[in-house]
Amino acid sequence: MAPQTTSIHRSRTMGSPPFDSPFDESTDFATETTAQGRAAHCTTCGESFVDAVTGTLYRHAWDRWAACTLADARRERRSLALILADVDRFKTINDTYGHPAGDTVLRAIADVLRSGSGDAGLVGRYGGCAGDEFLMLLPDLDLNRALVIARRMRDRVRGLTVDVRTQRGVTVRLTGQTVSIGIAVAADLPPGALADLLLDCDAALRQAKRSGGDQVRVALPCASPLPDDTGKQPLDPRGVGVRLMLAPHHCLPRTTEQELALSPLGVEHVYTVLSTLLNRCTAPLEAP
């Protein structure tokens, strides 16, 4: 559901690096810190680690801190939960009410996500300065606790009331904004674990978006397979590797047991089948 406009009033005033790259321990951090107790900028180059619009970490800073969090969790044998949240139909806000209004909505949502992540959570803006997605890395969480947190975030965003300026002297009150959320949890953290978590989490998020948004989905490769809406046990795709080759229908090459040569029509059919399997392999987990 797109954000709803509940009221309009005119103001009287006119004013108003890769995931698992090692953390660079030579970097000097400022004494100024973020709300979560992390350095806000580098004292060596003066570069800010914090996005000015949302108050969350820039992606490159999030990557650095995430590497530290991963190292700590691996050393202490703790699990990690990664939550990826995407603002539903955000482009509509920018197109309808303007980009400053979009910034205000992003800031309000980011406040909810930071608050919900707690002091130990690591919250960053995904996709750079123009992104409307957020990464949250939460240490020492199992799937059930991560679900509770994600559902609470979703519900709080749904209940937001945000006043945005659309032009000079005009303020619009927006309600009904929603987010889609993907979750991935891992207890075993080998090298590359964060990159794999992000892949799993992104797949769960895509499924939430495809299903209409305003939902929480869990990536099953990080958890035990869960039944879908029909009660059937979904296929667990882990450990299955297939190489797909696109070939003209009149000239199909010889293949090995690990290769599958398909005509364009065959590719279309496989795409349909895989889409169905993906819909089953990411279970919808909705709050009552």
Disulfide bonds with the S-S distance in Angstrom:
none
